[in-house]
Amino acid sequence: MTFFSDTYILISGFVLLVTLALLRRSKFRMAMKSHNHLSLPFPPGPTGVPLLGNIHQMPVKDAWLQFREWSKVYGDVLHLSIFGKDIIVLTSYESADKLLNKRGAMYSSRPRAPVMADHGGWYYNLACVPTGELMHGQRRLLNQFLNPSAVRKYEELLTKKARSLAFHTSQKPACFQAHSRMHTTASVMKIAYGFEVVSEDDQAMREAEDAVKSLEVIGTPGSHPIDMFPILGKLPLWIWGQTFAKGMEQMRKGAYNVGLKPYTIVRNQMYYDRVMLTYAKAAGEATQSMASELIESHTLPDGSIKDEEVVWAALSHVYFAGADTTSSAIDTFVLAMMIYPKVQEKARQELDALLQGERLPTLADRVSLPYLHAVMKETLRWKPVLPLGLPHLLERDDIYNGMFLPAGAVVLSDIYSMSFDAKCFRNPFEFDPSRFLDYSQGRASLRTDIASDPEDITFGFGRRICPGRHLASSSLWITMATLLTVFEIKVPKDQDGKEIMPNIDYVTHIVSHPEPYRGDFVSRSKTVLEILVNSIEGVQNH
């Protein structure tokens, strides 16, 4: 083997590319400083080192915990630098509201994410898409189908899926988390494509889960060297290790399986129906899915689909942004009910007073159950599904409270710190739904004076707020209400009768999920179980 082996050349090239990228970024940073005509300071933050910035101070995981500690020292707007890249962290609702909401036009883009978008094939996903027609087109279509009025037509389906989850849990309570993932996926697949997912072995279910799992290879989005220095993407991917290279293959496969593939299946089926002269029947069924409605409305006289990429990309977002986050929130709710049985009992009493043991809840009951609604808010606050939200990109220089925010900065909305802000939430580490209730009129009602409302901050800010938030909220609420009506959720016990407290550790890649846990789901009465079974058409065959 010669001294100048392929590996040696690649390593030398890697060092050279990093050096050039650092010098280029350093020059860019100096140029940006020259735009700061008022010589205003950057927001405060921990002192870094030349060129490297704060990279040595960043935790390997759960960065929001460190951000919360830094905010106690430096304030609610932090400035960090990673290899010359400016990062602004907003740790209070006030700062996020004033910048991301009220100045949304400047903060509506996404930072470039070469690993996920370019190499991983997820370029079309709203988590990666910069400001432009692909972003605006998707949001227009999603708002058309997922606005508050439009979501009402899915209430019957969401209710049915919640009851199906309760039934499957009564049969195999040890598999609750798997049941939860399956039923949330089933809901969004039915809404988006009209697909019926009836088991965990369903192909669409497996492909959707594999697609989300494939994203784990990148760790924290934006943290890979290629994301920091896109020029490194020109090197062979295998220099980062075979695991990473194979992971990229799986990411590309996953991006196709939850993007273009399900859309193509629906489109081809509709074309087949036309050819077989049965389209009249198919059109009646098509109203059951977003895909068939969009294909029908976007079909041109020559048979092509107008803005086809926008259409299939928007449909993929219904799953990607809906199933994973909702199942995480449901898992958190069950954990909280085990750990805080008094909260569970109070929510159940409210349900029983309304339902009288004669029926199961529906989404129409939501306005009559303020305590349960408060439990949902507290579930979203207590364990945020997206602790750092999704990053924004500042496209123009900005000034906030006398501080200079440079164009090109990555802006993070630290939802975790907002959720545990002691100035907004007393005893923030306690699960206490009453913090969202007003008893001044003699009975409970939801407070309207809480700025940092979990139902708002959980779903993002400004022009990047999650378009599926109304669907997700309805799905979570009806699932919670149904589970509490049917079951008493208890901490499991060992053979000696000693409680086995659940593990409340979470794993975060993009979405934060609790580690696997066990829970006891005890049926409250035979009557309620009979009502449940009778309410689900054909559920016994699933």
C-alpha positions as CSV (number, residue, x, y, z in Angstrom):
1,M,0.0,0.0,0.0
2,T,1.4,3.4,-1.0
3,F,1.6,6.3,1.5
4,F,-0.8,8.2,-0.7
5,S,-3.6,5.7,-0.4
6,D,-7.2,6.6,-1.3
7,T,-8.0,6.9,2.4
8,Y,-5.1,9.3,3.0
9,I,-6.2,11.4,0.0
10,L,-9.8,11.5,1.2
11,I,-8.7,12.5,4.8
12,S,-6.4,15.2,3.4
13,G,-9.2,16.4,1.2
14,F,-11.6,16.4,4.1
15,V,-9.2,18.6,6.2
16,L,-8.7,20.9,3.3
17,L,-12.4,21.3,2.6
18,V,-13.1,22.0,6.3
19,T,-10.4,24.6,6.4
20,L,-11.7,26.3,3.3
21,A,-15.2,26.2,4.6
22,L,-14.2,27.7,7.9
23,L,-12.2,30.5,6.2
24,R,-15.1,31.2,3.9
25,R,-17.6,31.3,6.7
26,S,-15.2,33.6,8.7
27,K,-15.1,36.0,5.8
28,F,-18.9,35.9,5.5
29,R,-19.2,36.6,9.2
30,M,-16.9,39.6,9.0
31,A,-18.9,40.9,6.0
32,M,-22.1,40.5,8.0
33,K,-20.6,42.5,10.9
34,S,-20.0,45.3,8.5
35,H,-23.7,45.4,7.9
36,N,-24.2,46.1,11.6
37,H,-24.0,49.9,11.0
38,L,-25.1,50.7,14.5
39,S,-22.5,48.4,16.0
40,L,-25.1,46.7,18.1
41,P,-24.2,43.7,20.2
42,F,-25.2,40.1,19.4
43,P,-27.5,38.6,22.0
44,P,-25.6,37.3,25.0
45,G,-24.4,33.8,25.3
46,P,-21.6,31.6,26.6
47,T,-18.1,32.6,25.4
48,G,-16.8,30.5,22.6
49,V,-13.4,30.0,21.0
50,P,-12.1,31.4,17.7
51,L,-13.5,29.5,14.6
52,L,-15.0,26.7,16.6
53,G,-17.4,28.9,18.5
54,N,-19.4,27.1,21.1
55,I,-19.2,23.6,19.6
56,H,-17.3,22.3,22.7
57,Q,-20.0,23.5,25.0
58,M,-22.9,21.9,23.2
59,P,-24.3,18.7,24.8
60,V,-24.4,15.5,22.8
61,K,-28.1,15.2,23.4
62,D,-31.1,17.1,24.9
63,A,-29.6,20.5,24.1
64,W,-32.8,22.2,25.4
65,L,-31.8,21.3,29.0
66,Q,-28.5,23.3,28.6
67,F,-30.4,26.2,26.8
68,R,-32.7,26.5,29.8
69,E,-29.7,26.8,32.1
70,W,-28.0,29.3,29.9
71,S,-31.2,31.4,29.7
72,K,-31.1,31.8,33.5
73,V,-27.7,33.5,33.1
74,Y,-28.0,35.3,29.7
75,G,-31.7,36.0,29.2
76,D,-34.4,34.7,26.9
77,V,-32.5,35.3,23.6
78,L,-29.3,33.4,23.3
79,H,-26.5,33.7,20.7
80,L,-24.3,30.8,19.9
81,S,-21.8,30.2,17.1
82,I,-21.0,26.8,15.7
83,F,-18.0,26.9,13.3
84,G,-19.0,30.5,12.5
85,K,-22.7,29.7,12.0
86,D,-24.9,32.0,14.0
87,I,-27.6,30.3,16.1
88,I,-30.3,32.3,17.9
89,V,-32.2,30.4,20.6
90,L,-35.5,31.9,21.8
91,T,-36.4,30.5,25.3
92,S,-39.5,32.6,26.1
93,Y,-42.9,32.8,24.5
94,E,-42.5,36.6,24.4
95,S,-39.4,36.6,22.2
96,A,-40.8,33.8,19.9
97,D,-44.1,35.7,19.5
98,K,-42.5,39.0,18.7
99,L,-40.0,37.6,16.3
100,L,-41.5,34.5,14.7
101,N,-45.2,35.5,14.8
102,K,-45.2,39.3,14.5
103,R,-42.2,39.5,12.1
104,G,-43.0,36.2,10.4
105,A,-42.0,37.2,6.9
106,M,-38.4,37.5,7.9
107,Y,-38.3,34.2,9.8
108,S,-40.4,32.0,7.5
109,S,-37.7,30.0,5.8
110,R,-35.8,26.9,6.8
111,P,-32.0,26.5,7.1
112,R,-30.4,24.3,4.5
113,A,-30.3,20.6,5.6
114,P,-28.2,18.8,3.0
115,V,-28.2,15.4,4.9
116,M,-31.9,15.1,5.2
117,A,-33.0,17.0,2.1
118,D,-30.4,16.3,-0.5
119,H,-28.7,13.1,0.4
120,G,-31.7,11.6,2.2
121,G,-34.3,12.5,-0.4
122,W,-36.6,14.5,2.0
123,Y,-36.2,17.8,0.0
124,Y,-40.0,18.1,-0.3
125,N,-40.8,17.9,3.4
126,L,-42.0,21.0,5.1
127,A,-39.3,20.5,7.8
128,C,-36.7,21.2,5.1
129,V,-38.4,23.2,2.4
130,P,-37.2,26.8,2.2
131,T,-39.5,29.7,1.4
132,G,-40.9,29.3,-2.1
133,E,-43.7,27.8,-4.1
134,L,-43.1,24.3,-2.9
135,M,-43.6,25.5,0.7
136,H,-46.5,27.9,-0.1
137,G,-48.2,25.5,-2.4
138,Q,-48.2,22.7,0.2
139,R,-49.5,25.0,2.9
140,R,-52.4,26.2,0.7
141,L,-53.5,22.7,0.0
142,L,-53.1,21.5,3.6
143,N,-55.0,24.5,5.0
144,Q,-57.8,23.7,2.5
145,F,-58.3,20.3,4.0
146,L,-57.1,20.8,7.6
147,N,-58.6,24.1,8.7
148,P,-61.0,23.9,11.8
149,S,-64.1,23.7,9.7
150,A,-62.7,21.0,7.3
151,V,-61.5,18.9,10.2
152,R,-65.0,18.4,11.4
153,K,-65.7,15.9,8.6
154,Y,-63.0,13.6,10.0
155,E,-64.5,13.5,13.5
156,E,-66.4,10.3,12.9
157,L,-63.3,8.6,11.7
158,L,-61.2,9.9,14.6
159,T,-63.8,8.7,17.0
160,K,-64.0,5.2,15.4
161,K,-60.2,4.9,15.5
162,A,-60.1,5.9,19.2
163,R,-62.6,3.3,20.0
164,S,-60.7,0.7,18.0
165,L,-57.6,1.5,20.0
166,A,-59.5,1.1,23.2
167,F,-60.8,-2.3,22.1
168,H,-57.4,-3.6,21.0
169,T,-56.0,-2.4,24.3
170,S,-58.6,-4.4,26.2
171,Q,-57.5,-7.5,24.3
172,K,-53.8,-7.0,24.6
173,P,-53.0,-4.2,27.1
174,A,-49.3,-5.0,27.1
175,C,-49.1,-3.9,23.5
176,F,-50.6,-0.5,24.1
177,Q,-47.8,1.6,22.6
178,A,-47.8,-0.5,19.4
179,H,-51.6,-0.2,19.3
180,S,-51.3,3.5,19.7
181,R,-48.9,3.9,16.8
182,M,-51.0,1.7,14.6
183,H,-54.2,3.5,15.1
184,T,-52.8,7.0,14.7
185,T,-51.1,5.9,11.5
186,A,-54.4,4.3,10.4
187,S,-56.2,7.6,10.9
188,V,-53.9,9.7,8.8
189,M,-53.5,7.1,6.1
190,K,-57.3,6.9,5.7
191,I,-57.6,10.7,5.7
192,A,-54.7,11.3,3.3
193,Y,-55.0,8.3,0.9
194,G,-58.1,6.3,1.8
195,F,-55.9,3.4,2.8
196,E,-57.3,1.0,5.4
197,V,-54.6,0.0,7.9
198,V,-55.9,-2.8,10.0
199,S,-52.9,-4.3,11.6
200,E,-49.3,-3.6,12.6
201,D,-48.2,-5.9,9.8
202,D,-49.9,-3.8,7.1
203,Q,-47.4,-2.8,4.4
204,A,-48.3,0.9,4.6
205,M,-47.8,0.8,8.3
206,R,-44.4,-0.9,8.1
207,E,-43.2,1.4,5.4
208,A,-44.3,4.5,7.3
209,E,-42.6,3.4,10.5
210,D,-39.5,2.5,8.7
211,A,-39.4,5.9,7.0
212,V,-39.5,7.7,10.4
213,K,-37.0,5.3,11.9
214,S,-34.6,5.9,9.0
215,L,-34.3,9.5,10.1
216,E,-32.6,8.4,13.3
217,V,-29.3,7.9,11.4
218,I,-28.8,11.7,11.3
219,G,-29.2,12.2,15.0
220,T,-30.1,15.8,15.9
221,P,-31.1,17.5,12.5
222,G,-28.4,19.9,11.5
223,S,-25.7,18.4,13.7
224,H,-23.9,16.4,11.0
225,P,-20.7,17.9,9.5
226,I,-22.3,17.9,6.1
227,D,-25.1,20.1,7.4
228,M,-22.5,22.5,8.9
229,F,-20.3,22.4,5.8
230,P,-22.4,21.4,2.7
231,I,-19.2,21.2,0.6
232,L,-18.4,18.0,2.5
233,G,-21.3,16.4,0.7
234,K,-19.1,16.1,-2.3
235,L,-17.1,13.4,-0.6
236,P,-18.2,9.8,-0.7
237,L,-20.7,9.1,2.0
238,W,-18.9,5.9,3.1
239,I,-16.1,8.0,4.7
240,W,-18.7,8.7,7.5
241,G,-18.9,5.0,8.1
242,Q,-21.0,2.1,6.6
243,T,-23.8,2.7,9.1
244,F,-24.2,6.2,7.9
245,A,-24.0,5.3,4.2
246,K,-26.6,2.5,4.6
247,G,-28.7,4.8,6.6
248,M,-28.8,7.3,3.7
249,E,-30.1,4.5,1.5
250,Q,-32.8,3.8,3.9
251,M,-33.7,7.5,4.2
252,R,-34.1,7.8,0.4
253,K,-36.2,4.7,0.4
254,G,-38.3,6.0,3.3
255,A,-38.7,9.4,1.6
256,Y,-40.2,7.7,-1.5
257,N,-42.4,5.3,0.5
258,V,-44.2,8.1,2.4
259,G,-44.0,10.6,-0.4
260,L,-44.4,9.7,-4.0
261,K,-45.3,6.0,-3.6
262,P,-48.7,6.2,-1.8
263,Y,-49.8,9.1,-4.1
264,T,-48.9,7.1,-7.2
265,I,-50.9,4.2,-6.0
266,V,-54.0,6.4,-5.6
267,R,-53.4,8.1,-8.9
268,N,-53.0,4.9,-10.8
269,Q,-56.1,3.4,-9.3
270,M,-58.1,6.4,-10.3
271,Y,-56.7,6.1,-13.9
272,Y,-57.6,2.4,-13.9
273,D,-61.1,3.1,-12.8
274,R,-61.5,5.6,-15.6
275,V,-60.3,3.0,-18.2
276,M,-62.7,0.4,-16.7
277,L,-65.6,2.8,-16.9
278,T,-66.3,2.6,-13.2
279,Y,-65.1,6.0,-12.4
280,A,-68.5,7.1,-11.4
281,K,-68.4,4.7,-8.5
282,A,-64.8,5.6,-7.7
283,A,-65.6,9.3,-7.6
284,G,-68.1,8.6,-4.8
285,E,-65.4,6.8,-2.8
286,A,-62.8,9.4,-3.6
287,T,-64.4,12.0,-1.3
288,Q,-63.0,9.8,1.5
289,S,-59.4,10.8,0.9
290,M,-57.5,14.0,0.3
291,A,-55.4,12.4,-2.4
292,S,-58.4,11.4,-4.6
293,E,-60.0,14.9,-4.2
294,L,-56.7,16.7,-5.1
295,I,-56.0,14.4,-8.0
296,E,-59.5,15.0,-9.4
297,S,-59.3,18.8,-8.9
298,H,-55.8,19.1,-10.4
299,T,-56.3,16.8,-13.4
300,L,-55.8,18.8,-16.7
301,P,-57.6,18.0,-20.0
302,D,-54.5,16.1,-21.2
303,G,-54.6,13.8,-18.2
304,S,-51.6,15.4,-16.5
305,I,-51.7,16.6,-12.9
306,K,-51.2,20.3,-12.3
307,D,-48.5,21.1,-9.7
308,E,-48.1,17.4,-9.1
309,E,-45.0,17.6,-6.9
310,V,-46.8,20.1,-4.6
311,V,-49.8,17.7,-4.4
312,W,-47.9,14.6,-3.4
313,A,-45.6,16.5,-1.1
314,A,-48.5,18.0,0.8
315,L,-50.2,14.6,1.2
316,S,-47.0,13.1,2.7
317,H,-47.0,15.8,5.4
318,V,-50.3,14.6,6.7
319,Y,-48.6,11.4,7.9
320,F,-45.2,12.7,8.7
321,A,-46.4,15.5,10.9
322,G,-49.5,13.8,12.3
323,A,-49.0,10.1,13.2
324,D,-45.6,10.3,15.0
325,T,-46.3,13.3,17.1
326,T,-49.8,12.3,18.1
327,S,-48.8,8.8,19.2
328,S,-46.0,10.3,21.3
329,A,-48.5,12.6,23.0
330,I,-50.9,9.7,23.6
331,D,-48.1,7.7,25.2
332,T,-47.2,10.7,27.4
333,F,-50.9,11.0,28.5
334,V,-51.0,7.4,29.6
335,L,-47.7,7.9,31.5
336,A,-49.1,10.9,33.3
337,M,-52.3,9.1,34.3
338,M,-50.3,6.3,35.9
339,I,-48.0,8.7,37.8
340,Y,-50.8,11.2,38.8
341,P,-53.8,9.0,39.7
342,K,-55.6,12.0,41.3
343,V,-55.6,13.8,38.0
344,Q,-56.9,10.7,36.3
345,E,-59.7,10.3,38.8
346,K,-60.8,14.0,38.5
347,A,-60.9,13.7,34.7
348,R,-62.9,10.5,34.9
349,Q,-65.4,12.1,37.3
350,E,-66.0,14.9,34.9
351,L,-66.6,12.3,32.1
352,D,-68.9,10.2,34.2
353,A,-71.0,13.2,35.2
354,L,-71.6,13.9,31.5
355,L,-71.9,10.4,30.1
356,Q,-73.7,8.7,33.0
357,G,-72.2,5.4,31.9
358,E,-74.7,5.2,29.1
359,R,-72.5,6.1,26.1
360,L,-68.9,6.8,24.9
361,P,-67.6,10.3,24.4
362,T,-67.6,12.2,21.1
363,L,-65.8,15.3,19.9
364,A,-69.0,17.2,20.4
365,D,-68.5,16.7,24.2
366,R,-65.2,18.6,24.1
367,V,-66.7,22.0,25.1
368,S,-68.5,20.4,28.1
369,L,-65.3,18.8,29.6
370,P,-62.9,21.7,30.5
371,Y,-60.9,19.7,32.9
372,L,-60.1,17.0,30.3
373,H,-59.2,19.7,27.9
374,A,-56.8,21.1,30.5
375,V,-55.3,17.6,30.9
376,M,-54.6,17.7,27.2
377,K,-52.9,21.0,27.4
378,E,-50.8,19.8,30.4
379,T,-49.8,16.7,28.5
380,L,-48.5,18.8,25.7
381,R,-46.6,21.1,28.1
382,W,-45.2,18.4,30.5
383,K,-43.3,16.5,27.8
384,P,-43.2,18.5,24.5
385,V,-43.2,16.3,21.4
386,L,-40.8,18.7,19.7
387,P,-38.6,20.2,22.5
388,L,-36.8,22.6,20.1
389,G,-39.5,22.9,17.5
390,L,-38.2,23.0,13.9
391,P,-35.6,25.6,13.0
392,H,-36.3,28.9,11.2
393,L,-33.9,30.9,9.1
394,L,-33.6,34.6,9.4
395,E,-33.4,36.0,5.9
396,R,-32.7,39.7,6.7
397,D,-30.8,41.5,9.4
398,D,-33.0,42.3,12.4
399,I,-32.8,44.2,15.6
400,Y,-34.6,43.1,18.8
401,N,-34.3,44.9,22.1
402,G,-31.1,46.6,21.1
403,M,-29.5,43.4,19.9
404,F,-28.3,42.6,16.4
405,L,-29.7,39.4,14.8
406,P,-27.7,38.7,11.6
407,A,-29.2,37.4,8.3
408,G,-28.5,33.8,7.8
409,A,-28.8,32.9,11.5
410,V,-30.6,29.7,12.4
411,V,-33.4,30.5,14.9
412,L,-34.6,27.8,17.4
413,S,-37.8,28.1,19.3
414,D,-37.0,26.4,22.6
415,I,-40.4,25.0,23.3
416,Y,-39.1,23.0,26.3
417,S,-37.9,26.2,28.1
418,M,-41.1,27.9,27.3
419,S,-43.1,25.0,28.7
420,F,-41.1,25.0,31.9
421,D,-40.9,28.8,32.4
422,A,-41.5,29.3,36.1
423,K,-42.8,32.8,35.4
424,C,-45.7,31.3,33.4
425,F,-46.1,28.0,35.1
426,R,-45.9,27.5,38.8
427,N,-44.2,24.3,39.8
428,P,-43.5,23.5,36.2
429,F,-42.2,20.0,36.7
430,E,-45.5,18.9,38.3
431,F,-48.3,17.6,36.1
432,D,-51.1,20.0,37.1
433,P,-54.0,20.6,34.7
434,S,-55.6,23.1,37.1
435,R,-53.1,25.7,36.0
436,F,-55.2,26.1,32.8
437,L,-58.5,26.5,34.6
438,D,-60.5,29.4,36.0
439,Y,-62.9,28.7,38.9
440,S,-63.9,32.4,39.5
441,Q,-67.5,31.8,38.2
442,G,-68.1,28.8,40.6
443,R,-67.3,26.2,38.0
444,A,-64.3,25.3,35.9
445,S,-63.7,27.0,32.6
446,L,-60.5,27.2,30.5
447,R,-58.4,30.2,31.1
448,T,-57.8,32.6,28.2
449,D,-55.1,34.7,29.7
450,I,-52.2,32.3,29.3
451,A,-49.8,33.5,26.6
452,S,-47.6,30.5,26.5
453,D,-50.5,28.1,25.8
454,P,-49.2,24.6,25.0
455,E,-51.8,24.2,22.3
456,D,-50.2,27.1,20.5
457,I,-46.4,26.7,21.1
458,T,-46.4,22.9,20.5
459,F,-47.4,23.4,16.9
460,G,-44.8,26.1,16.1
461,F,-44.8,29.7,15.2
462,G,-45.5,32.2,12.5
463,R,-45.8,31.1,8.9
464,R,-44.4,27.7,9.8
465,I,-47.1,26.8,12.3
466,C,-48.2,23.2,11.8
467,P,-51.1,23.1,9.3
468,G,-52.3,19.8,10.8
469,R,-52.6,21.1,14.4
470,H,-56.4,21.0,14.4
471,L,-56.5,17.4,13.3
472,A,-53.8,16.4,15.8
473,S,-55.6,18.1,18.6
474,S,-58.9,16.4,17.9
475,S,-57.3,13.0,17.5
476,L,-55.5,13.4,20.8
477,W,-58.5,14.6,22.7
478,I,-60.9,11.9,21.6
479,T,-58.3,9.2,22.3
480,M,-57.8,10.5,25.8
481,A,-61.5,10.8,26.5
482,T,-62.2,7.3,25.2
483,L,-59.4,5.6,27.2
484,L,-60.5,7.3,30.4
485,T,-64.1,6.3,29.9
486,V,-63.3,2.6,29.3
487,F,-60.3,2.0,31.6
488,E,-58.7,2.8,34.9
489,I,-55.0,3.2,34.0
490,K,-52.8,1.9,36.7
491,V,-49.1,1.3,37.5
492,P,-48.4,-2.4,37.0
493,K,-47.4,-4.6,40.0
494,D,-44.9,-7.4,40.3
495,Q,-45.6,-10.8,41.7
496,D,-45.2,-9.5,45.2
497,G,-47.7,-6.7,44.7
498,K,-45.1,-4.0,44.5
499,E,-45.7,-1.2,42.0
500,I,-43.4,-1.1,39.0
501,M,-43.0,2.6,38.4
502,P,-42.7,3.4,34.6
503,N,-39.6,4.7,33.0
504,I,-40.1,8.3,32.1
505,D,-37.0,8.7,30.0
506,Y,-37.5,10.0,26.5
507,V,-35.6,9.5,23.3
508,T,-35.5,12.3,20.8
509,H,-34.5,12.4,17.2
510,I,-36.9,14.8,15.6
511,V,-39.9,13.8,17.7
512,S,-39.5,13.0,21.4
513,H,-40.9,9.6,22.4
514,P,-41.0,7.9,25.8
515,E,-39.0,4.7,26.3
516,P,-41.2,1.5,26.2
517,Y,-43.2,1.1,29.4
518,R,-45.9,-1.1,30.9
519,G,-49.3,0.0,32.1
520,D,-52.3,-1.8,33.4
521,F,-55.5,-1.0,31.6
522,V,-58.3,-2.2,33.9
523,S,-61.8,-2.2,32.3
524,R,-64.1,-0.1,34.4
525,S,-67.3,-2.1,33.8
526,K,-68.7,-4.9,31.6
527,T,-71.4,-2.5,30.5
528,V,-68.9,0.1,29.1
529,L,-67.0,-2.7,27.3
530,E,-70.2,-3.9,25.7
531,I,-71.0,-0.4,24.6
532,L,-67.5,-0.1,23.1
533,V,-67.7,-3.4,21.2
534,N,-71.1,-2.6,19.8
535,S,-70.0,0.8,18.7
536,I,-67.3,-0.6,16.4
537,E,-68.5,-2.1,13.2
538,G,-66.6,-5.2,12.4
539,V,-63.9,-4.6,15.0
540,Q,-64.0,-8.2,16.2
541,N,-62.5,-9.3,12.9
542,H,-59.5,-7.0,13.1
